[in-house]
Amino acid sequence: MVKNYQTLAEIQADLHAGNTSCEALVKGYLQEIENRSSLNAFIETFDQEALEKAKDIDQRLKGGNTGKLAGMVIGLKDNIVYKGHQVTASSKILEGFESLFSATVVERLLAEDAIIIGRLSCDEFAMGSSNEHSVYGAVKNPHDENRVPGGSSGGSAVAVAANLCHATLGSDTGGSIRQPASFCGVVGMKPTYGRVSRWGLIAYGSSLDQIGPFTKSVDDSALLLEVIAGADEHDSTVSHQPVDTYSNTSASTVKKKIAYIKEAIEHPGLSADVKQNIKDCIEALKADGHTVEPIDFPYLDQVVPTYYIISNAEASSNLSRFDGIRFGYRSNETTDIESAFVRSRSEGFGDEVKRRIMLGTFVLSAGYYDAYYTKAQQVRRLLTNWTTDIFSSFDFILTPTSPHGAFEFGAKSDDPVAMYLEDIFTVHANLAGIPGISLPSGTNSEGMPLGIQLMANRFEEDQLLAFARYMENM
């Protein structure tokens, strides 16, 4: 059984003291993955490759010639490409596809001596809030296997929570890092849009997607963000702003001004446990000398519809490349080029993906474009302007990460609207392009983890991480 290290610093201390080795860590995690295979988090492990990398790092550790992430065993969500390895976005449509290149984030992890142990299941094409929409079957919550882990990066959250590896990468389009982090009791961070390159991330919503880390500590989130962030010639949307040394940021000791969204706490869908949890957090912050004030959020009822119109429109465009002709799955029941397209896509995509493609195509159609897509973009601009105004007066915005703890499998499967409302507190950060982090915040009456979400202004990850470090130790 591998030790449940909370930080990479602890691992590296044991490595330097000779108490463990990278090879022993990899073997331990591989055994844990096998022992807890019922969780269904990993689609595939890279056993031999990870062990060879571990042995190489062990040799170089003796000479002190290793990168920042030496000793970190990490998993990748199955929509982040890795050269020479399969990637499917947990969809039949990409069955058997092997990537010809590595994502920028993968190259940066490897350059700093991270050990990639395998790929992790997710909702198909990152579309879902429960990880029930995967061609590989549902991923299970390690705290209660009858409950969902959240989505779409459910496998990534579960792997960290269950100590199947030390850290993971996921992607966040509307909450797909933060919500499963909340459900599984780990730290999940979505950076500012453009802070991390999207090169090599299989696109869902190109103006919303961001890659970010799952960790057991804010320290490790800061270190991973420091490694993967920054300009990239392959991604025209990535920022060229310098990357701060996030790992050197200490816990904030300065008293802050924090806004909380009044409508979020008063929302009828909020569970009693979550409501009490956020109120306790607010009182604790006030008691420690911070200014915590309510603000009115006039767009709470509009953020989810706005998000799903924009994200589905972008998905309709992005997923058109999966046609059954160039790569991936192709139906055997084809008679001509048109039937090849229709049958391959009908058989290759799952129901949720097809639902979102059709919705996206509808809102982009000639008769409805202005009524839906244009209107959604206008609301997005209003939301962004409102957010900018808030940060002119406050340092952070505080909300619950999710309206409740993890729910049982099937509880929302027959009601897509109820499932979409899972994102009510997280889509704000994606629409406005700001960073957000979910921190573990106790448990509910059923013993399931809860999360608190903290959001900051664009490119203020250093301030966000510093205050998250403080909150982690409250």
Sequence and secondary structure as in RCSB ss.txt:
>XXXX:A:sequence
MVKNYQTLAEIQADLHAGNTSCEALVKGYLQEIENRSSLNAFIETFDQEALEKAKDIDQRLKGGNTGKLAGMVIG
LKDNIVYKGHQVTASSKILEGFESLFSATVVERLLAEDAIIIGRLSCDEFAMGSSNEHSVYGAVKNPHDENRVPG
GSSGGSAVAVAANLCHATLGSDTGGSIRQPASFCGVVGMKPTYGRVSRWGLIAYGSSLDQIGPFTKSVDDSALLL
EVIAGADEHDSTVSHQPVDTYSNTSASTVKKKIAYIKEAIEHPGLSADVKQNIKDCIEALKADGHTVEPIDFPYL
DQVVPTYYIISNAEASSNLSRFDGIRFGYRSNETTDIESAFVRSRSEGFGDEVKRRIMLGTFVLSAGYYDAYYTK
AQQVRRLLTNWTTDIFSSFDFILTPTSPHGAFEFGAKSDDPVAMYLEDIFTVHANLAGIPGISLPSGTNSEGMPL
GIQLMANRFEEDQLLAFARYMENM
>XXXX:A:secstr
     SSHHHHHHHHHHTS  HHHHHHHHHHHHHHTGGG  EEEE HHHHHHHHHHHHHHHTTT   TTTT EEE
EETTB  TTSB  TT GGGTT B SS  HHHHHHHHTT EEEEEE  SGGG  SSS   TT    BTTBTTB   
SSSHHHHHHHHTTSSSEEEEEESSSTTHHHHHHHTSEEEE  TTSB  TTB  S TTT EEEEEESSHHHHHHHH
HHHBS  TT TTS  S    GGG     S  EEEEEHHHHT TTS HHHHHHHHHHHHHHHHTT EEEEE  TTH
HHHHHHHHHHHHHHHHHHGGG  SSSSS   S  SSHHHHHHHHHHHHS HHHHHHHHHHHHHTSTTTIIIIIIH
HHHHHHHHHHHHHHHHTT SEEEEESSSSS  BTTSSTT HHHHHGGGTTTHHHHHHT  EEEEEEEE TTS EE
EEEEE STT HHHHHHHHHHHHT 
